[in-house]
Amino acid sequence: MKIQLGRCLLLERLHERGMTIDELAQALFYKPERLSDFIGNTRIMPLQAAISIADTIGCNVRDLYELSPIEANHETGA
């Protein structure tokens, strides 16, 4: 099944943990602007960044984005 990424949920995950963007950036040695780009959907997190972020804030990688299944169009032959 194909999955489509929706909006980034990083800010919500940070709020749940009582953590700021600056604290996460410092923990990961990232620039806060990079995290803000993810949060604003300007950039999509690379898998390595998503895993590091999820491990640092204690969530599942799949919890960092809204996910929607994409239904395949089945073409029938005539």
C-alpha distances in whole Angstrom, upper triangle without the diagonal:
4,7,10,13,16,19,20,22,24,27,26,26,29,31,30,31,34,33,34,33,36,36,32,33,36,34,32,34,32,34,34,33,30,28,30,28,24,25,26,23,25,24,20,21,20,19,22,23,21,21,25,25,23,25,28,28,26,23,19,18,15,18,19,17,16,12,10,7,7,8,8,12,13,17,19,22,25
4,7,10,13,17,18,20,22,25,25,24,27,29,28,30,33,32,32,30,33,34,30,31,34,32,30,32,30,31,31,30,27,26,27,24,21,23,23,20,22,20,17,18,18,16,20,21,19,20,23,23,22,24,27,26,26,22,19,16,14,17,17,15,14,10,9,6,5,7,8,12,14,17,20,23,26
4,7,9,13,14,16,18,21,21,20,24,25,25,26,29,28,29,27,30,30,27,28,31,30,27,30,27,28,28,27,24,22,23,21,18,19,20,17,19,17,14,15,16,15,18,19,16,18,21,20,19,22,24,23,23,19,16,14,11,13,14,11,10,6,6,4,6,9,11,14,17,20,23,26,29
4,6,10,12,14,17,19,19,20,22,24,24,26,28,27,27,25,28,29,26,26,30,29,26,29,26,27,26,24,22,20,21,19,16,17,17,13,16,15,12,14,15,15,18,18,16,18,21,20,19,22,24,23,23,20,17,14,12,14,13,10,8,6,5,6,6,10,12,15,18,21,24,27,30
4,7,8,11,13,16,16,16,19,21,21,23,25,24,23,21,25,25,22,23,26,25,23,25,22,23,22,21,18,17,17,15,12,13,13,10,13,12,9,11,12,13,16,16,13,16,18,17,16,20,21,20,20,17,15,12,10,11,10,6,6,5,7,9,10,14,16,19,22,25,28,31,34
4,7,9,12,14,14,15,18,19,19,22,23,23,22,20,24,25,22,23,26,26,24,26,23,23,21,20,18,16,16,14,12,11,11,9,12,12,10,12,15,15,19,17,15,18,20,18,17,21,22,20,21,18,16,14,11,11,10,6,5,6,7,10,12,15,18,20,24,26,30,33,36
4,6,9,11,11,13,15,16,17,19,21,20,19,17,20,22,19,20,24,23,22,24,21,21,18,17,16,14,13,12,9,8,8,6,10,11,10,11,15,16,18,16,14,17,19,16,16,20,20,18,19,17,16,14,12,11,9,6,6,8,10,14,15,19,22,24,27,30,33,37,39
4,6,8,9,10,12,13,14,16,18,16,16,14,17,18,15,16,20,20,18,20,17,17,15,15,13,10,10,10,7,5,7,6,10,10,8,9,12,13,16,13,11,14,15,12,13,16,17,15,16,14,13,11,10,9,6,4,6,10,13,16,18,21,24,27,30,33,36,39,42
4,6,5,6,9,10,11,13,14,14,14,13,16,17,14,16,19,19,18,20,18,18,16,16,15,11,11,12,9,7,10,10,13,13,12,11,15,15,17,14,11,14,15,12,11,15,15,12,14,11,12,11,10,7,5,5,7,10,14,17,19,23,26,29,32,35,38,41,44
4,5,5,6,9,10,11,12,11,10,9,13,13,10,12,16,15,14,17,14,15,13,13,12,9,9,11,8,6,10,10,13,13,11,10,14,14,15,12,10,12,12,9,9,13,12,10,12,10,11,10,11,8,5,7,10,13,17,20,22,26,28,31,35,37,41,44,47
4,5,5,6,9,10,10,9,8,8,12,12,11,13,16,16,16,18,15,15,12,13,13,9,9,11,9,6,9,11,14,14,14,13,17,18,18,15,13,16,15,12,12,15,14,11,14,13,14,14,14,11,9,10,12,16,19,23,25,28,31,34,37,40,43,47,50
4,5,5,6,9,10,10,11,11,15,15,13,16,18,18,18,21,19,19,16,17,17,13,13,15,12,9,12,14,17,17,16,16,19,19,20,17,15,17,17,13,13,16,15,11,13,11,13,14,13,10,9,10,11,15,18,21,24,27,30,33,36,40,43,46,49
4,5,5,6,9,9,10,11,14,13,11,14,17,15,16,19,17,18,16,17,16,13,14,16,13,11,14,15,18,18,16,15,18,17,18,15,12,14,14,10,9,12,11,8,9,8,10,11,11,8,7,10,12,15,18,22,25,28,31,34,37,40,43,46,49
4,5,5,6,5,6,7,11,10,8,11,14,13,14,16,15,16,13,15,15,11,12,15,13,11,14,16,18,18,17,15,18,18,18,15,13,15,14,10,10,12,10,7,10,10,13,13,15,11,10,13,15,18,22,25,28,31,34,37,40,43,46,49,53
4,5,5,6,7,10,12,12,12,15,16,16,17,20,19,19,16,18,18,14,14,17,15,12,15,18,20,20,20,19,22,22,22,19,17,18,18,14,14,16,14,10,12,12,15,16,17,13,13,15,16,20,23,26,29,32,35,38,41,45,48,51,54
4,6,8,10,12,15,14,13,17,18,17,18,21,21,21,18,21,20,16,17,20,17,15,18,20,22,22,21,20,22,22,22,19,17,18,17,14,13,15,13,10,10,10,13,15,16,12,12,15,16,19,22,25,29,32,35,38,41,44,47,50,53
4,5,9,11,14,11,11,15,16,14,16,19,19,20,17,20,20,16,17,20,18,16,19,21,23,23,22,20,22,21,21,18,16,17,16,13,12,13,11,7,9,10,13,15,16,13,13,16,18,21,25,28,31,34,37,40,43,46,49,52,55
4,7,10,12,10,11,14,15,14,17,19,19,19,16,19,20,16,17,20,18,16,19,22,24,24,23,21,24,24,23,20,19,19,18,15,15,15,13,10,12,13,17,18,20,16,16,19,21,24,27,30,33,36,39,42,45,49,52,55,58
4,7,8,6,7,10,11,11,13,15,15,15,13,16,16,13,14,17,16,14,17,20,21,21,21,19,21,21,20,17,16,17,15,12,13,14,11,8,11,13,16,17,19,16,15,18,20,23,27,30,33,36,39,42,45,48,51,54,57
4,5,5,6,9,10,11,13,14,13,13,10,13,14,11,11,15,14,12,15,18,19,19,19,18,20,21,20,17,17,18,16,13,14,16,12,11,14,15,18,18,20,17,15,18,20,24,27,30,33,36,39,42,45,48,51,54,57
4,5,5,6,9,10,11,12,10,9,6,9,10,7,8,11,11,10,12,15,16,16,16,15,17,19,18,14,14,16,14,11,13,15,12,11,15,15,18,17,19,17,14,16,19,22,26,29,31,35,37,40,43,46,49,52,55
4,5,5,6,9,10,10,9,8,6,9,11,9,10,13,14,13,15,18,18,18,19,17,19,21,19,16,16,18,15,13,16,17,13,13,17,18,21,20,22,20,17,20,23,26,29,32,34,38,40,43,46,49,53,55,59
4,5,5,6,9,10,10,11,9,13,13,11,13,16,15,15,18,20,21,20,20,18,20,21,19,15,16,17,14,12,14,14,11,10,14,16,19,19,21,19,17,20,23,26,30,33,35,39,41,44,47,50,53,56,59
4,5,5,6,8,8,9,8,11,11,9,11,14,13,13,16,17,18,17,17,14,16,17,15,12,12,13,10,8,11,11,8,8,12,13,16,15,18,16,14,17,20,23,27,29,32,35,37,41,43,46,50,53,56
4,6,5,6,5,6,5,9,8,7,10,12,12,13,15,17,17,16,16,14,15,17,15,11,13,14,11,9,13,13,10,11,15,16,18,17,20,18,16,18,22,24,28,30,32,36,38,41,44,47,50,53,56
4,5,5,6,8,8,12,12,11,13,16,16,16,19,21,21,19,20,17,18,19,17,14,16,16,13,12,15,14,11,13,16,18,20,20,23,21,19,22,25,28,31,34,36,40,41,45,47,50,54,56,60
4,6,8,10,11,14,13,12,15,17,16,17,20,21,22,20,20,17,17,18,15,12,14,14,10,9,12,11,8,10,13,15,18,17,21,19,17,21,24,26,30,32,35,38,40,43,46,49,52,55,58
4,5,9,10,13,11,10,14,15,14,16,19,19,19,17,17,14,14,14,12,9,11,11,8,8,11,10,8,11,13,15,17,16,19,18,16,19,23,25,28,30,32,36,38,41,44,46,50,52,56
4,7,9,12,11,11,14,15,15,17,20,20,20,18,18,15,15,16,14,11,14,14,11,11,15,14,12,14,17,19,20,19,22,22,19,22,25,27,31,33,35,38,40,43,46,48,52,54,57
4,6,8,7,8,11,12,12,14,16,17,16,14,15,12,13,15,13,10,12,14,11,10,14,15,13,14,18,18,20,18,21,20,17,19,23,25,28,31,32,36,37,40,43,46,49,52,55
4,5,5,7,9,10,12,13,15,16,15,14,15,14,15,17,16,12,15,17,14,13,17,18,15,17,20,21,22,20,23,22,18,20,24,26,29,32,33,37,38,41,44,46,50,53,56
4,5,5,6,9,10,11,12,14,14,13,15,14,16,18,17,13,15,17,15,13,16,18,15,15,19,19,21,19,21,20,17,18,22,24,27,30,32,36,38,40,43,46,50,52,55
4,5,5,6,9,10,10,12,11,11,13,13,15,18,18,14,16,18,17,15,18,20,18,18,21,21,23,20,22,21,17,18,21,24,27,30,31,34,36,39,42,44,48,50,53
4,5,5,7,9,10,11,9,8,10,9,11,14,14,10,12,15,14,12,15,17,16,16,20,19,20,17,19,19,15,16,19,21,24,27,28,32,33,36,39,41,45,48,51
4,5,5,6,9,10,10,9,10,9,12,14,14,10,11,14,12,10,13,15,13,13,16,16,17,15,17,16,12,13,17,19,22,25,27,30,32,35,38,41,44,47,50
4,5,5,6,8,8,9,11,11,14,17,17,13,14,17,16,13,16,18,17,16,19,18,19,17,19,17,13,14,17,20,23,26,27,31,33,35,39,41,45,47,50
4,5,5,6,5,5,8,9,12,15,16,13,13,17,16,14,17,19,18,18,21,20,20,17,18,17,14,14,16,18,21,24,25,29,30,33,36,38,42,45,47
4,5,5,6,5,6,6,10,12,13,10,10,14,14,11,13,16,16,15,18,16,16,14,14,14,10,10,13,15,18,21,22,26,28,30,34,36,40,42,45
4,5,8,8,9,9,13,15,16,13,12,15,15,12,14,17,16,15,17,16,16,14,15,13,9,10,12,15,18,21,23,26,29,31,35,37,41,44,46
4,5,8,9,11,15,17,19,16,15,19,19,16,17,21,20,19,21,19,20,17,17,16,13,12,13,16,18,22,23,26,28,31,34,36,40,43,46
4,5,6,9,13,15,17,14,14,17,18,16,17,21,20,19,21,19,19,16,16,15,12,10,11,14,16,19,19,23,25,27,31,33,37,39,42
4,7,10,13,16,17,15,15,19,19,17,19,22,22,21,24,22,22,18,19,18,15,13,15,17,19,22,22,25,27,29,32,34,38,41,43
4,6,9,12,14,12,12,16,16,15,17,20,20,20,22,20,19,16,17,17,13,12,15,16,18,21,21,25,26,28,32,34,37,40,43
4,6,9,11,10,9,13,14,13,14,18,18,18,20,18,16,13,13,14,11,10,12,13,15,18,18,22,23,26,29,31,35,37,41
4,6,8,6,6,9,10,9,11,14,15,15,17,15,14,10,12,13,9,10,13,14,17,19,20,24,25,28,31,33,37,39,43
4,6,5,6,9,10,11,12,14,15,17,18,16,15,11,13,15,12,12,16,16,18,20,21,24,25,28,31,33,36,39,42
4,5,5,6,9,10,10,12,14,15,16,14,12,9,11,13,11,12,15,15,18,19,20,23,24,28,30,32,36,38,42
4,5,5,6,9,10,11,12,14,15,15,13,10,13,15,13,15,18,18,21,22,24,27,28,31,34,36,39,42,45
4,5,5,6,8,10,10,12,14,13,13,10,13,14,11,13,17,18,21,23,24,28,29,32,35,37,41,43,47
4,5,5,6,8,10,11,12,10,9,6,9,10,8,10,14,14,18,19,21,25,26,30,32,35,39,41,45
4,5,5,6,8,10,10,9,8,6,10,11,10,12,16,16,20,21,23,26,28,31,34,37,40,42,46
4,6,5,6,9,10,10,10,9,13,13,11,15,18,19,23,24,27,30,31,35,37,40,43,46,49
4,5,5,6,8,8,9,8,11,11,9,12,16,17,21,23,26,29,31,34,37,40,43,46,49
4,5,5,6,5,6,5,9,8,8,11,14,16,19,21,24,27,29,33,35,39,42,45,48
4,6,5,6,8,8,12,11,11,15,18,19,23,25,27,30,32,36,38,41,44,47,51
4,6,8,10,11,14,13,12,16,19,21,25,27,30,33,35,38,41,44,47,50,53
4,6,9,10,13,11,10,14,17,19,23,25,28,32,34,37,40,43,46,49,53
4,7,9,12,10,11,15,17,19,22,25,28,31,33,37,39,42,45,48,52
4,7,8,7,8,12,14,15,19,21,24,27,29,33,35,39,42,45,48
4,5,5,7,10,12,13,16,18,21,24,26,30,32,35,38,41,45
4,5,6,8,11,11,15,16,19,22,24,28,30,33,36,39,43
4,5,6,8,8,11,13,16,19,21,25,27,30,33,37,40
4,6,7,9,12,15,18,21,24,27,30,33,36,39,42
4,7,9,13,16,18,22,24,27,30,33,37,40,43
4,6,10,13,15,19,21,24,27,30,33,37,40
4,7,10,13,16,19,22,25,28,31,35,38
4,7,10,13,16,19,22,25,28,31,34
4,6,9,13,15,18,22,25,28,31
4,6,9,13,15,19,21,25,28
4,6,9,12,15,19,22,25
4,6,9,12,15,19,22
4,6,9,12,16,19
4,6,10,13,16
4,6,10,13
4,7,10
4,6
4
